[in-house]
Amino acid sequence: MTDRSVDQLYLGAISGTSVDGLDLALLAIDDTIRFLAAETVAFPAALRQQLLQLGQPENDNLDLLGEADQALGTFIADAALNFLAKTQTTPGAIRAFGSHGQTVRHRPDGEHPFTWQIGDPNLIAELTGITTVADFRRRDMAAGGQGAPLVPRFHEALLQADGEPRAVLNIGGISNLTLLPPKLGDAITGFDCGPGNALLDSWCGRHLGTEFDADGTWAAAGQVDRTLLRALSEDEFLQRLPPKSTGREHYNLNWLDAQLGPNSTDAVDVQRTLLEFTAVSIADALERWGNTAQRLIVCGGGRRNPVLLARLQALCPMPVETSEEHGYDGDAIEAAAFAWLARQRLLQANGSAASVTGASGDRILGAVFPGGSAGG
């Protein structure tokens, strides 16, 4: 690897709500942000099943939680070391590793709000020798915020353009929007706007036995059930004012089954309707809260679904572009964001935006787990 001693190298990793693998990104950050390498590592089938099971409210199993926390921490460490070896980067060259882990429960509302991410950072620091930053969300929540989304600050650093209001859309398991104002330094906003791939993937798993609908091919073969679409679109979360965030606790197959009721809609038509629901909920959110945006930049796994992107372009009055058209790998942006947030933590700089999460103020995010032989 080229000598980058003048750069600061940071590693980031996240397993998102799609639970489709561990995304890794290697960044060089000084006065600029440069993406050096990225990779998605598939989970072993047993670990993926554990993570999916823990994401459902009815599966509150503490032994399973503890085992998955340890297994995921070990998996993240091994995946990181293998990834660095491929890039010919020594672990000692990494200043910090921002590991988000896997969210297994996110309850930002109610009398006792909480959020919970697993993937033991103690193990990651011990096995890699790299200083690890984790537990990014709970400080914001302690300050009265939603604890999500946290990527908007990174979107601001990466994609804001002076003079042009923009919206950045991440379509993972859940979809979230970042609204970037045209004047640099003005407050950004952002929020989860509804389902992304989670319902589509789950419905595919039930009926096709596949993890996702490649290129939206199955959905494209169906027809939109307008009655079902209206029922889905009446969901309370979609009507709620930002700041707001959600997850698989809400948008899951149990929720969908309740909307279907005795409905005998063909499975392929349900898939097409779910795709339309995702597109419509995004477009409606933009119309309500982001209607000054002149450009929509899409990242995350959903950008690879051409049927979904075509529906977004048909529904949205601005150009819809992928992050690749702006020079950034859309699969790597969320992992890269946690590399950047790890740097913010070491610099004692704010990582969250109160204008996004609704917290009482911006906050420094993350707990630090020293690598190497620190501590004795």
C-alpha positions in Angstrom: 0.0 0.0 0.0 1.2 3.5 -0.8 2.8 5.3 2.2 0.1 7.4 3.8 2.0 8.4 6.9 0.8 12.0 6.5 -2.8 10.8 6.5 -4.8 9.5 9.4 -6.4 6.2 8.6 -9.7 5.2 10.1 -11.8 2.0 9.8 -15.6 1.9 10.0 -18.1 -1.0 10.2 -21.8 -1.4 10.4 -24.4 -4.1 10.1 -27.6 -2.2 9.2 -31.2 -3.1 9.6 -31.2 -5.2 6.4 -28.8 -7.6 8.3 -27.3 -8.5 4.9 -23.7 -8.4 6.0 -21.0 -6.4 7.6 -20.0 -3.2 5.6 -16.4 -2.1 6.1 -14.7 1.0 4.9 -11.2 2.3 5.1 -10.8 6.1 5.0 -7.9 8.6 5.0 -8.9 11.8 6.6 -7.0 15.0 7.1 -8.3 18.1 5.4 -10.3 15.9 3.0 -12.1 12.6 3.2 -10.8 9.9 0.9 -12.4 6.4 0.5 -9.5 4.0 0.1 -11.3 0.6 0.2 -14.6 -1.0 1.0 -16.1 -4.5 1.3 -19.2 -6.2 2.5 -18.7 -9.5 4.3 -21.6 -11.9 4.5 -22.6 -13.3 7.9 -22.5 -17.0 8.6 -26.1 -18.3 8.2 -26.4 -19.1 11.9 -25.2 -15.7 13.1 -27.5 -13.9 10.6 -30.4 -15.9 11.9 -29.6 -15.0 15.5 -29.4 -11.3 14.6 -32.7 -11.4 12.7 -34.3 -13.2 15.6 -33.0 -10.7 18.2 -34.5 -7.8 16.1 -38.0 -9.0 16.7 -39.7 -7.9 19.9 -41.1 -11.3 20.7 -37.7 -12.9 20.8 -36.3 -11.5 24.1 -33.8 -14.2 25.0 -30.9 -13.0 27.2 -28.8 -16.0 26.6 -29.1 -15.6 22.8 -28.3 -11.9 23.2 -25.1 -12.6 25.1 -24.0 -15.3 22.7 -24.7 -13.1 19.7 -22.9 -10.1 21.2 -19.8 -12.3 21.6 -20.1 -14.0 18.2 -20.7 -10.7 16.4 -17.8 -9.0 18.2 -15.5 -11.9 17.1 -16.8 -11.8 13.6 -16.3 -8.0 13.3 -12.7 -8.3 14.5 -11.9 -11.2 12.1 -13.6 -9.4 9.2 -11.6 -6.2 9.9 -8.3 -8.0 10.1 -8.9 -9.9 6.8 -10.1 -6.7 5.1 -6.9 -4.8 6.3 -4.8 -7.6 5.0 -6.3 -7.4 1.6 -5.5 -3.7 1.5 -2.0 -4.3 2.8 -2.6 -2.1 5.8 -1.2 -3.1 9.2 -3.6 -2.8 12.1 -1.1 -0.4 13.8 -1.6 2.1 11.0 -5.3 2.6 11.9 -5.9 5.4 14.4 -9.4 4.2 15.3 -12.0 1.7 14.3 -15.6 3.0 14.5 -17.8 -0.1 15.0 -21.5 0.5 15.1 -22.4 -3.2 15.6 -26.0 -4.4 15.1 -29.1 -2.7 16.5 -31.3 -5.3 18.1 -33.8 -2.9 19.7 -34.5 0.8 19.1 -37.2 2.3 21.3 -36.7 6.1 21.2 -40.2 6.9 22.4 -42.1 6.1 25.6 -41.4 6.6 29.3 -37.9 5.0 29.2 -36.4 5.4 25.8 -33.4 3.2 24.9 -31.4 1.8 22.0 -29.2 -1.3 22.0 -26.4 -2.3 19.7 -24.4 -5.5 20.1 -21.0 -6.7 18.8 -18.7 -6.5 21.9 -16.2 -3.7 21.3 -14.0 -5.1 24.1 -13.4 -8.2 22.0 -12.8 -6.1 18.8 -10.1 -4.0 20.5 -8.6 -7.1 22.1 -8.5 -9.2 18.9 -7.4 -6.4 16.5 -5.2 -4.3 18.7 -7.0 -1.3 17.2 -8.5 1.4 19.4 -12.2 0.9 18.9 -15.0 3.4 19.3 -18.5 2.0 19.8 -21.8 2.7 21.5 -22.5 5.8 19.4 -26.2 6.3 19.9 -26.9 6.3 23.6 -25.3 9.6 24.5 -27.6 11.4 22.1 -30.6 9.6 23.6 -29.5 10.5 27.1 -29.7 14.1 25.9 -33.3 13.6 24.9 -32.6 12.7 21.2 -33.8 9.9 19.0 -30.2 8.5 18.8 -30.8 8.2 15.1 -30.1 8.9 12.3 -26.4 9.6 12.9 -25.1 9.7 9.3 -26.4 13.2 8.5 -23.3 14.9 9.9 -21.2 12.8 7.6 -23.5 13.5 4.6 -23.0 17.1 5.4 -19.2 16.8 5.3 -19.3 14.7 2.1 -22.1 15.9 -0.1 -23.2 19.5 0.8 -22.9 21.9 -2.0 -22.8 25.7 -1.5 -25.8 27.2 -3.2 -27.9 24.1 -3.8 -30.3 22.5 -1.3 -29.9 18.8 -1.5 -31.5 15.7 0.0 -29.5 12.5 0.7 -31.5 9.3 0.9 -30.1 6.1 2.5 -32.2 3.1 1.6 -31.2 0.3 4.0 -33.6 -1.8 5.9 -35.2 1.5 6.9 -35.0 4.7 4.8 -33.6 7.9 6.2 -33.3 11.4 4.7 -30.7 14.1 5.3 -31.7 17.6 4.2 -28.7 19.7 3.4 -29.3 23.5 3.2 -27.8 25.6 0.4 -25.7 27.7 2.8 -22.7 26.0 4.4 -22.9 26.2 8.2 -26.7 26.3 8.4 -28.4 23.6 10.4 -29.0 20.3 8.7 -32.1 18.2 9.3 -32.8 14.5 8.9 -35.0 11.7 10.0 -36.1 8.1 9.3 -38.9 8.3 6.8 -40.2 4.8 6.7 -39.4 1.3 5.4 -36.6 0.7 3.0 -35.6 -2.9 2.2 -36.7 -4.6 5.4 -40.3 -5.5 4.4 -39.3 -6.3 0.8 -36.5 -8.6 1.9 -38.7 -10.3 4.6 -41.5 -11.0 2.2 -39.0 -12.4 -0.3 -37.6 -14.7 2.4 -41.1 -16.0 3.2 -42.2 -16.7 -0.3 -39.1 -17.2 -2.4 -36.6 -18.3 0.2 -34.2 -15.6 -0.9 -32.6 -12.8 1.1 -33.7 -10.1 -1.3 -35.5 -9.4 -4.7 -32.5 -9.0 -7.0 -33.0 -5.9 -9.3 -36.6 -5.8 -8.2 -37.4 -8.5 -10.7 -40.1 -10.2 -8.7 -41.8 -6.9 -7.7 -41.8 -5.8 -11.4 -43.9 -8.8 -12.2 -46.7 -7.8 -9.9 -49.4 -5.1 -9.7 -50.0 -2.5 -7.0 -52.9 -3.3 -4.7 -54.3 0.2 -4.1 -56.4 -0.9 -1.2 -53.4 -2.4 0.6 -51.2 0.6 -0.3 -53.7 3.0 1.3 -53.8 0.8 4.5 -50.0 0.8 4.7 -49.8 4.5 4.0 -52.0 5.3 7.0 -49.3 4.0 9.4 -49.0 6.4 12.3 -45.1 6.7 12.0 -45.4 8.2 8.6 -47.7 11.0 9.9 -45.4 11.9 12.8 -43.4 15.1 12.6 -39.6 14.8 12.7 -37.4 14.2 14.6 -38.2 10.6 14.4 -36.6 7.2 13.9 -37.8 3.6 13.7 -36.6 0.0 12.9 -37.5 -3.6 12.5 -39.3 -3.4 15.8 -42.1 -1.6 13.9 -41.7 -2.6 10.2 -41.7 -6.3 10.2 -43.8 -9.3 9.0 -46.1 -9.2 12.0 -46.9 -5.6 11.2 -47.5 -6.4 7.6 -49.6 -9.4 8.3 -51.9 -7.2 10.5 -52.3 -4.9 7.5 -53.1 -7.7 5.2 -55.7 -9.3 7.5 -58.0 -11.6 5.4 -56.7 -9.9 2.2 -56.0 -12.6 -0.5 -53.6 -10.5 -2.6 -51.1 -12.6 -4.6 -47.7 -12.7 -3.0 -46.1 -11.1 -6.1 -48.6 -8.2 -5.9 -47.8 -7.7 -2.2 -44.2 -7.4 -3.2 -45.0 -4.8 -5.8 -47.1 -2.9 -3.4 -44.4 -2.9 -0.7 -42.0 -1.4 -3.3 -44.6 1.2 -4.1 -45.1 1.9 -0.4 -41.4 2.4 0.1 -41.2 4.9 -2.8 -44.4 6.7 -1.9 -43.4 7.1 1.8 -40.0 8.6 0.7 -41.6 11.0 -1.8 -44.3 12.1 0.7 -41.6 12.8 3.3 -39.7 14.9 0.8 -42.9 16.8 -0.2 -43.8 17.5 3.5 -40.4 18.3 4.9 -37.8 18.6 2.2 -39.6 20.3 -0.7 -36.8 22.8 -1.3 -34.3 20.1 -2.2 -33.1 20.4 -5.8 -31.4 17.1 -6.0 -31.9 13.7 -4.4 -28.8 11.6 -3.9 -29.4 7.9 -3.1 -27.1 5.6 -1.2 -27.5 2.2 0.5 -28.5 -1.2 -0.9 -31.9 0.0 -2.2 -30.2 2.2 -4.8 -29.3 -1.1 -6.7 -33.0 -1.8 -7.2 -33.8 -0.2 -10.6 -37.6 -0.6 -10.2 -37.5 1.3 -6.9 -35.2 4.1 -8.3 -37.5 4.5 -11.3 -40.6 4.9 -9.1 -38.7 7.5 -7.0 -37.8 9.5 -10.1 -41.4 9.3 -11.3 -42.7 10.5 -7.9 -40.1 13.2 -7.0 -39.8 16.5 -8.8 -36.0 16.7 -8.7 -33.2 14.7 -10.3 -32.7 11.3 -8.5 -29.0 10.3 -8.6 -26.9 7.6 -7.0 -24.0 8.5 -4.7 -21.7 6.9 -7.4 -22.6 9.8 -9.7 -20.9 12.0 -7.0 -17.9 9.8 -6.6 -18.8 7.7 -3.6 -19.6 4.0 -3.2 -23.1 3.8 -1.9 -22.5 0.6 -0.1 -19.7 2.1 1.9 -21.1 5.4 3.0 -22.7 4.2 6.3 -19.6 2.3 7.3 -17.5 5.3 6.3 -19.6 7.5 8.5 -18.7 5.5 11.6 -15.0 5.7 10.7 -15.5 9.5 10.5 -17.5 9.5 13.8 -14.6 7.6 15.5 -12.3 10.4 14.4 -14.8 13.0 15.8 -14.7 11.1 19.1 -10.9 11.1 19.4 -10.9 14.8 18.5 -13.6 15.5 21.1 -15.7 16.9 18.4 -19.5 16.7 18.1 -20.8 13.8 16.1 -24.6 14.3 16.4 -26.8 17.2 15.2 -29.5 18.2 17.6 -31.4 19.6 14.6 -31.6 16.0 13.4 -32.2 13.9 16.5 -34.1 16.4 18.7 -31.6 16.2 21.5 -31.0 19.2 23.8 -27.7 19.9 22.0 -25.1 18.4 19.7 -23.0 15.7 21.5 -19.7 13.9 21.3 -20.6 10.3 20.6 -19.1 7.0 21.4 -17.1 5.1 24.0 -13.4 4.4 23.5 -11.9 1.0 24.0 -8.1 1.3 23.8 -6.2 -1.1 21.5 -2.7 -2.5 21.6 -1.3 -3.1 25.1 -2.9 0.0 26.6 -3.9 -0.6 30.2 -1.0 -2.9 31.1 
